[in-house]
Amino acid sequence: MPSVDLSGRIRCKKAVLYSIVDALDVMEKYLKEQKELSKKPEENNLDKVITDAEAKLDAFEKLYTRREEERRVFDSNPEAGFKADFAVVRKVINEADVIIEVLDARDPLGNRCPTIEKDVLDAGKRLVLLLNKIGKFWIVENYFLETLFL
C-alpha cells in the first residue's frame, strides 16, 4: 500500500495524522498475515477433513455391523427379545420396593398382566395400580361405544 501524505489536505493535529497512518500500516500487515495463513491451512484443513471423515466412517461401520448382528440374532430367535425384556422386568421387581403399574383408563383390564402382578406379590413387594388420566369425555365415550357395539 502506498504511503499517504495528508498534511496538505486535512487541518488537524499531527498526532491524529500519525495515528491514522499507523493504523493503516497495522491493517496492511494484518491483511498480509491473513493471506499467508489462509493459504497454508487449506492443505492442512483438507487433510484434517479427510481424516475426520474416515474416522467417522469407521465408527459408523462398526456401529452398523453391530446393529446388523443384533438384528440377525433377534430375527433368528424372536424369543430372545422377549426373554431379555422379561429379565429386565425381573430385575426391576427384585430391586424395587414398590411397583407402579400404569393402566389405561379406557381399558384397564386389557393392560394388566396377571403374571407380573403375581410375581410382584409373591416377592412381597407392594403393587400400585395407577389409572392414566382420561381424555376428553366425548373421546372416551366414543371409544367405549366403538368397543361395545362394533
MDAnalysis code that builds the backbone (N, CA, C; Angstrom):
import MDAnalysis as mda
import numpy as np

u = mda.Universe.empty(450, n_residues=150, atom_resindex=np.repeat(np.arange(150), 3), trajectory=True)
u.add_TopologyAttr("name", ["N", "CA", "C"] * 150)
u.add_TopologyAttr("resid", np.arange(1, 151))
u.add_TopologyAttr("resname", ["MET", "PRO", "SER", "VAL", "ASP", "LEU", "SER", "GLY", "ARG", "ILE", "ARG", "CYS", "LYS", "LYS", "ALA", "VAL", "LEU", "TYR", "SER", "ILE", "VAL", "ASP", "ALA", "LEU", "ASP", "VAL", "MET", "GLU", "LYS", "TYR", "LEU", "LYS", "GLU", "GLN", "LYS", "GLU", "LEU", "SER", "LYS", "LYS", "PRO", "GLU", "GLU", "ASN", "ASN", "LEU", "ASP", "LYS", "VAL", "ILE", "THR", "ASP", "ALA", "GLU", "ALA", "LYS", "LEU", "ASP", "ALA", "PHE", "GLU", "LYS", "LEU", "TYR", "THR", "ARG", "ARG", "GLU", "GLU", "GLU", "ARG", "ARG", "VAL", "PHE", "ASP", "SER", "ASN", "PRO", "GLU", "ALA", "GLY", "PHE", "LYS", "ALA", "ASP", "PHE", "ALA", "VAL", "VAL", "ARG", "LYS", "VAL", "ILE", "ASN", "GLU", "ALA", "ASP", "VAL", "ILE", "ILE", "GLU", "VAL", "LEU", "ASP", "ALA", "ARG", "ASP", "PRO", "LEU", "GLY", "ASN", "ARG", "CYS", "PRO", "THR", "ILE", "GLU", "LYS", "ASP", "VAL", "LEU", "ASP", "ALA", "GLY", "LYS", "ARG", "LEU", "VAL", "LEU", "LEU", "LEU", "ASN", "LYS", "ILE", "GLY", "LYS", "PHE", "TRP", "ILE", "VAL", "GLU", "ASN", "TYR", "PHE", "LEU", "GLU", "THR", "LEU", "PHE", "LEU"])
u.atoms.positions = np.array([
    [0.852, -1.173, 0.000],
    [0.000, 0.000, 0.000],
    [0.895, 1.233, 0.000],
    [0.623, 2.164, -0.915],
    [1.487, 3.351, -0.995],
    [1.283, 4.241, 0.227],
    [2.341, 4.956, 0.565],
    [2.239, 5.856, 1.709],
    [1.319, 7.016, 1.358],
    [0.645, 7.536, 2.365],
    [-0.348, 8.584, 2.161],
    [0.150, 9.858, 2.825],
    [0.129, 10.942, 2.081],
    [0.513, 12.241, 2.644],
    [-0.744, 13.073, 2.792],
    [-1.174, 13.271, 4.010],
    [-2.405, 14.003, 4.282],
    [-2.145, 15.398, 4.826],
    [-0.891, 15.810, 4.880],
    [-0.574, 17.065, 5.556],
    [-1.188, 18.280, 4.882],
    [-1.292, 18.297, 3.568],
    [-1.817, 19.474, 2.885],
    [-3.324, 19.502, 2.770],
    [-4.003, 18.396, 2.976],
    [-5.440, 18.343, 2.728],
    [-6.283, 18.459, 3.987],
    [-5.796, 17.993, 5.089],
    [-6.604, 17.978, 6.299],
    [-5.929, 18.856, 7.346],
    [-6.707, 19.708, 7.956],
    [-6.173, 20.553, 9.018],
    [-6.495, 19.898, 10.358],
    [-5.543, 19.236, 10.921],
    [-5.717, 18.626, 12.229],
    [-4.352, 18.448, 12.859],
    [-4.350, 17.954, 14.019],
    [-3.089, 17.776, 14.732],
    [-2.275, 16.663, 14.083],
    [-0.959, 16.827, 14.154],
    [-0.065, 15.833, 13.569],
    [-0.220, 14.468, 14.247],
    [-0.546, 14.469, 15.524],
    [-0.688, 13.202, 16.246],
    [-1.820, 12.363, 15.663],
    [-2.897, 13.038, 15.273],
    [-4.026, 12.322, 14.671],
    [-3.612, 11.745, 13.329],
    [-2.890, 12.528, 12.550],
    [-2.433, 12.040, 11.243],
    [-1.521, 10.823, 11.404],
    [-0.594, 10.904, 12.350],
    [0.316, 9.783, 12.564],
    [-0.435, 8.532, 13.043],
    [-1.429, 8.720, 13.876],
    [-2.185, 7.555, 14.353],
    [-2.975, 6.908, 13.220],
    [-3.479, 7.736, 12.298],
    [-4.198, 7.178, 11.145],
    [-3.236, 6.385, 10.269],
    [-2.068, 6.954, 10.007],
    [-1.082, 6.271, 9.174],
    [-0.617, 4.982, 9.858],
    [-0.397, 5.027, 11.166],
    [-0.005, 3.820, 11.897],
    [-1.099, 2.750, 11.823],
    [-2.342, 3.176, 11.944],
    [-3.455, 2.226, 11.859],
    [-3.508, 1.584, 10.483],
    [-3.243, 2.376, 9.443],
    [-3.226, 1.820, 8.085],
    [-2.093, 0.809, 7.928],
    [-0.933, 1.111, 8.502],
    [0.191, 0.171, 8.432],
    [-0.132, -1.136, 9.163],
    [-0.715, -1.001, 10.331],
    [-1.084, -2.196, 11.094],
    [-2.100, -3.027, 10.323],
    [-3.072, -2.357, 9.713],
    [-4.093, -3.059, 8.929],
    [-3.466, -3.773, 7.742],
    [-2.510, -3.123, 7.087],
    [-1.845, -3.730, 5.940],
    [-1.069, -4.976, 6.360],
    [-0.351, -4.910, 7.479],
    [0.395, -6.070, 7.974],
    [-0.557, -7.212, 8.338],
    [-1.652, -6.863, 8.963],
    [-2.631, -7.875, 9.366],
    [-3.212, -8.587, 8.146],
    [-3.551, -7.819, 7.119],
    [-4.113, -8.428, 5.909],
    [-3.104, -9.343, 5.223],
    [-1.833, -8.948, 5.192],
    [-0.803, -9.804, 4.598],
    [-0.674, -11.116, 5.374],
    [-0.663, -11.006, 6.704],
    [-0.562, -12.210, 7.533],
    [-1.758, -13.135, 7.320],
    [-2.933, -12.555, 7.200],
    [-4.132, -13.370, 6.994],
    [-4.087, -14.081, 5.651],
    [-3.574, -13.400, 4.620],
    [-3.461, -14.051, 3.310],
    [-2.500, -15.230, 3.373],
    [-1.376, -15.047, 4.059],
    [-0.403, -16.129, 4.178],
    [-0.973, -17.299, 4.976],
    [-1.654, -16.970, 6.052],
    [-2.239, -18.027, 6.869],
    [-3.368, -18.749, 6.150],
    [-4.107, -18.026, 5.332],
    [-5.232, -18.653, 4.640],
    [-4.756, -19.622, 3.564],
    [-3.558, -19.414, 3.026],
    [-3.040, -20.331, 2.018],
    [-2.591, -21.650, 2.644],
    [-1.916, -21.608, 3.768],
    [-1.378, -22.810, 4.398],
    [-2.460, -23.738, 4.942],
    [-3.434, -23.220, 5.690],
    [-4.406, -24.145, 6.277],
    [-5.275, -24.869, 5.267],
    [-5.367, -24.375, 4.042],
    [-6.194, -25.082, 3.061],
    [-5.699, -26.514, 2.890],
    [-4.379, -26.661, 2.796],
    [-3.827, -28.000, 2.658],
    [-4.055, -28.797, 3.939],
    [-3.725, -28.197, 5.070],
    [-3.904, -28.882, 6.351],
    [-5.382, -29.112, 6.642],
    [-6.193, -28.130, 6.316],
    [-7.620, -28.224, 6.590],
    [-8.238, -29.367, 5.787],
    [-7.854, -29.510, 4.537],
    [-8.386, -30.584, 3.704],
    [-7.959, -31.945, 4.250],
    [-6.703, -32.054, 4.649],
    [-6.238, -33.312, 5.242],
    [-7.002, -33.628, 6.521],
    [-7.238, -32.607, 7.328],
    [-7.965, -32.806, 8.580],
    [-9.398, -33.255, 8.310],
    [-10.041, -32.642, 7.324],
    [-11.410, -33.023, 6.982],
    [-11.455, -34.476, 6.514],
    [-10.486, -34.862, 5.719],
    [-10.449, -36.238, 5.212],
    [-10.250, -37.234, 6.354],
    [-9.316, -36.947, 7.258],
    [-9.086, -37.877, 8.370],
    [-10.293, -37.939, 9.300],
    [-10.944, -36.795, 9.536],
    [-12.153, -36.800, 10.367],
    [-13.260, -37.623, 9.711],
    [-13.415, -37.464, 8.406],
    [-14.455, -38.208, 7.696],
    [-14.174, -39.709, 7.743],
    [-12.918, -40.088, 7.588],
    [-12.571, -41.512, 7.648],
    [-12.826, -42.087, 9.036],
    [-12.507, -41.316, 10.070],
    [-12.747, -41.786, 11.440],
    [-14.242, -41.956, 11.694],
    [-15.035, -41.008, 11.219],
    [-16.484, -41.105, 11.397],
    [-17.051, -42.284, 10.612],
    [-16.514, -42.526, 9.424],
    [-16.962, -43.660, 8.624],
    [-16.648, -44.980, 9.328],
    [-15.458, -45.094, 9.897],
    [-15.100, -46.313, 10.635],
    [-16.031, -46.536, 11.819],
    [-16.310, -45.466, 12.561],
    [-17.210, -45.590, 13.715],
    [-18.607, -46.003, 13.269],
    [-19.080, -45.425, 12.168],
    [-20.405, -45.775, 11.656],
    [-20.450, -47.230, 11.214],
    [-19.403, -47.682, 10.516],
    [-19.384, -49.068, 10.048],
    [-19.384, -50.050, 11.215],
    [-18.637, -49.738, 12.282],
    [-18.641, -50.611, 13.459],
    [-20.026, -50.668, 14.085],
    [-20.649, -49.506, 14.226],
    [-21.987, -49.456, 14.809],
    [-22.988, -50.193, 13.926],
    [-22.895, -49.992, 12.620],
    [-23.825, -50.627, 11.689],
    [-23.675, -52.144, 11.718],
    [-22.437, -52.639, 11.725],
    [-22.249, -54.093, 11.744],
    [-22.737, -54.683, 13.063],
    [-22.528, -53.959, 14.178],
    [-23.025, -54.451, 15.461],
    [-24.546, -54.521, 15.459],
    [-25.187, -53.491, 14.904],
    [-26.655, -53.490, 14.833],
    [-27.156, -54.613, 13.930],
    [-26.466, -54.846, 12.843],
    [-26.860, -55.932, 11.941],
    [-26.737, -57.284, 12.639],
    [-25.673, -57.468, 13.412],
    [-25.509, -58.729, 14.143],
    [-26.628, -58.906, 15.166],
    [-26.960, -57.821, 15.886],
    [-28.054, -57.902, 16.852],
    [-29.370, -58.220, 16.147],
    [-29.582, -57.599, 15.005],
    [-30.820, -57.830, 14.260],
    [-30.901, -59.277, 13.798],
    [-29.768, -59.844, 13.356],
    [-29.762, -61.237, 12.928],
    [-30.085, -62.171, 14.088],
    [-29.556, -61.859, 15.262],
    [-29.824, -62.700, 16.431],
    [-31.304, -62.667, 16.760],
    [-31.911, -61.470, 16.779],
    [-33.324, -61.374, 17.127],
    [-34.226, -61.903, 16.021],
    [-33.797, -61.770, 14.761],
    [-34.602, -62.321, 13.675],
    [-34.567, -63.843, 13.689],
    [-33.420, -64.417, 14.032],
    [-33.324, -65.874, 14.042],
    [-34.050, -66.472, 15.241],
    [-34.123, -65.720, 16.348],
    [-34.770, -66.227, 17.551],
    [-35.592, -65.106, 18.189],
    [-36.865, -64.961, 17.791],
    [-37.676, -63.877, 18.350],
    [-37.875, -63.986, 19.854],
    [-37.761, -65.198, 20.384],
    [-37.931, -65.386, 21.822],
    [-36.812, -64.717, 22.617],
    [-35.657, -64.512, 21.992],
    [-34.527, -63.903, 22.701],
    [-34.881, -62.494, 23.162],
    [-35.605, -61.755, 22.337],
    [-36.014, -60.404, 22.720],
    [-36.971, -60.417, 23.895],
    [-37.922, -61.358, 23.866],
    [-38.878, -61.462, 24.967],
    [-38.186, -61.889, 26.259],
    [-37.234, -62.798, 26.140],
    [-36.512, -63.246, 27.329],
    [-35.698, -62.113, 27.932],
    [-35.093, -61.301, 27.075],
    [-34.307, -60.172, 27.570],
    [-35.206, -59.165, 28.279],
    [-36.371, -58.887, 27.692],
    [-37.314, -57.964, 28.332],
    [-37.805, -58.522, 29.658],
    [-38.087, -59.799, 29.684],
    [-38.574, -60.420, 30.912],
    [-37.498, -60.391, 31.997],
    [-36.232, -60.546, 31.595],
    [-35.135, -60.472, 32.564],
    [-35.044, -59.074, 33.167],
    [-35.281, -58.058, 32.365],
    [-35.268, -56.682, 32.875],
    [-36.407, -56.477, 33.862],
    [-37.587, -57.003, 33.543],
    [-38.735, -56.876, 34.451],
    [-38.434, -57.578, 35.768],
    [-37.849, -58.766, 35.709],
    [-37.487, -59.494, 36.932],
    [-36.498, -58.688, 37.783],
    [-35.530, -58.060, 37.120],
    [-34.543, -57.260, 37.845],
    [-35.216, -56.082, 38.545],
    [-36.152, -55.428, 37.858],
    [-36.878, -54.306, 38.461],
    [-37.671, -54.782, 39.667],
    [-38.325, -55.920, 39.535],
    [-39.118, -56.458, 40.651],
    [-38.212, -56.755, 41.847],
    [-37.041, -57.308, 41.607],
    [-36.126, -57.638, 42.701],
    [-35.544, -56.397, 43.371],
    [-35.283, -55.342, 42.594],
    [-34.628, -54.153, 43.135],
    [-35.590, -53.188, 43.817],
    [-36.837, -53.117, 43.360],
    [-37.769, -52.094, 43.842],
    [-38.540, -52.568, 45.065],
    [-38.997, -51.607, 45.856],
    [-39.873, -51.909, 46.989],
    [-41.335, -51.784, 46.587],
    [-41.596, -50.836, 45.688],
    [-42.962, -50.583, 45.225],
    [-42.952, -50.621, 43.705],
    [-43.881, -51.337, 43.122],
    [-44.030, -51.407, 41.671],
    [-45.307, -50.663, 41.307],
    [-45.187, -49.733, 40.368],
    [-46.351, -48.979, 39.900],
    [-46.690, -49.478, 38.502],
    [-47.888, -49.997, 38.360],
    [-48.358, -50.478, 37.062],
    [-49.335, -49.445, 36.518],
    [-48.984, -48.842, 35.396],
    [-49.812, -47.791, 34.810],
    [-50.803, -48.437, 33.854],
    [-52.078, -48.143, 34.083],
    [-53.148, -48.717, 33.274],
    [-53.845, -47.614, 32.498],
    [-54.306, -47.958, 31.315],
    [-55.077, -47.017, 30.508],
    [-56.491, -46.971, 31.066],
    [-56.984, -45.775, 31.309],
    [-58.306, -45.634, 31.922],
    [-59.416, -46.138, 31.005],
    [-59.176, -46.147, 29.698],
    [-60.216, -46.605, 28.774],
    [-60.367, -48.115, 28.785],
    [-59.280, -48.821, 29.072],
    [-59.324, -50.286, 29.069],
    [-58.345, -50.826, 30.110],
    [-58.643, -50.640, 31.384],
    [-57.674, -51.034, 32.411],
    [-57.425, -52.532, 32.482],
    [-58.431, -53.342, 32.228],
    [-58.225, -54.788, 32.301],
    [-57.391, -55.298, 31.137],
    [-57.449, -54.602, 30.016],
    [-56.675, -55.014, 28.853],
    [-55.184, -54.747, 29.017],
    [-54.828, -53.859, 29.928],
    [-53.425, -53.513, 30.124],
    [-52.768, -54.283, 31.260],
    [-53.531, -54.948, 32.061],
    [-52.961, -55.636, 33.215],
    [-52.264, -56.920, 32.796],
    [-51.253, -57.273, 33.546],
    [-50.513, -58.511, 33.297],
    [-50.534, -59.335, 34.580],
    [-51.421, -60.326, 34.642],
    [-51.561, -61.108, 35.880],
    [-50.283, -61.831, 36.301],
    [-49.483, -62.262, 35.349],
    [-48.248, -62.980, 35.680],
    [-47.282, -62.077, 36.439],
    [-47.099, -60.871, 35.934],
    [-46.191, -59.931, 36.601],
    [-46.749, -59.523, 37.955],
    [-48.067, -59.291, 38.017],
    [-48.682, -58.918, 39.291],
    [-48.474, -60.018, 40.328],
    [-48.614, -61.270, 39.908],
    [-48.413, -62.396, 40.827],
    [-46.963, -62.448, 41.295],
    [-46.010, -62.234, 40.367],
    [-44.596, -62.245, 40.736],
    [-44.268, -61.139, 41.738],
    [-44.865, -59.966, 41.541],
    [-44.623, -58.841, 42.454],
    [-45.144, -59.172, 43.842],
    [-46.359, -59.690, 43.908],
    [-46.957, -60.002, 45.207],
    [-46.247, -61.172, 45.885],
    [-45.800, -62.158, 45.098],
    [-45.066, -63.287, 45.669],
    [-43.714, -62.849, 46.243],
    [-43.130, -61.804, 45.658],
    [-41.842, -61.301, 46.141],
    [-42.006, -60.433, 47.382],
    [-43.256, -60.216, 47.802],
    [-43.501, -59.411, 48.995],
    [-43.399, -57.919, 48.743],
    [-43.526, -57.513, 47.500],
    [-43.451, -56.095, 47.146],
    [-44.859, -55.518, 47.094],
    [-44.930, -54.207, 47.163],
    [-46.230, -53.543, 47.050],
    [-46.510, -53.234, 45.581],
    [-47.744, -53.427, 45.179],
    [-48.164, -53.167, 43.805],
    [-49.195, -52.045, 43.817],
    [-48.909, -50.987, 43.069],
    [-49.830, -49.854, 42.963],
    [-50.335, -49.820, 41.529],
    [-51.655, -49.860, 41.376],
    [-52.257, -49.752, 40.049],
    [-52.645, -48.295, 39.838],
    [-52.101, -47.692, 38.815],
    [-52.318, -46.277, 38.550],
    [-53.084, -46.130, 37.247],
    [-54.255, -45.496, 37.323],
    [-55.029, -45.242, 36.110],
    [-54.501, -43.984, 35.450],
    [-54.098, -44.132, 34.214],
    [-53.615, -42.982, 33.461],
    [-54.772, -42.041, 33.203],
    [-54.480, -40.748, 33.157],
    [-55.574, -39.781, 33.029],
    [-56.391, -40.037, 31.777],
    [-57.628, -39.731, 31.918],
    [-58.584, -39.977, 30.857],
    [-58.637, -38.746, 29.961],
    [-58.918, -38.934, 28.700],
    [-59.014, -37.813, 27.777],
    [-60.331, -37.079, 27.926],
    [-60.671, -36.316, 26.908],
    [-61.946, -35.598, 26.937],
    [-63.090, -36.606, 26.955],
    [-64.163, -36.219, 27.576],
    [-65.271, -37.142, 27.796],
    [-65.796, -37.718, 26.493],
    [-65.966, -36.885, 25.464],
    [-66.545, -37.380, 24.216],
    [-65.617, -38.369, 23.527],
    [-64.301, -38.240, 23.703],
    [-63.366, -39.205, 23.114],
    [-63.516, -40.559, 23.805],
    [-63.588, -40.531, 25.128],
    [-63.742, -41.768, 25.892],
    [-65.083, -42.418, 25.591],
    [-66.119, -41.594, 25.502],
    [-67.450, -42.114, 25.213],
    [-67.464, -42.792, 23.847],
    [-66.879, -42.147, 22.842],
    [-66.811, -42.752, 21.505],
    [-66.010, -44.052, 21.528],
    [-64.930, -44.083, 22.306],
    [-64.113, -45.286, 22.392],
    [-64.933, -46.442, 22.955],
    [-65.640, -46.195, 24.055],
    [-66.434, -47.262, 24.654],
    [-67.582, -47.683, 23.750],
    [-68.196, -46.727, 23.064],
    [-69.277, -47.084, 22.145],
    [-68.748, -47.946, 21.010],
    [-67.576, -47.593, 20.480],
    [-66.993, -48.384, 19.395],
    [-66.622, -49.786, 19.871],
    [-66.044, -49.886, 21.060],
    [-65.623, -51.208, 21.538],
    [-66.805, -52.079, 21.930],
    [-67.882, -51.454, 22.385],
    [-69.039, -52.242, 22.799],
    [-69.903, -52.686, 21.627],
    [-70.051, -51.828, 20.629],
    [-71.021, -52.108, 19.570],
    [-70.407, -52.425, 18.217],
    [-69.129, -52.430, 18.088],
    [-68.536, -52.762, 16.789],
    [-67.822, -54.072, 16.820],
])
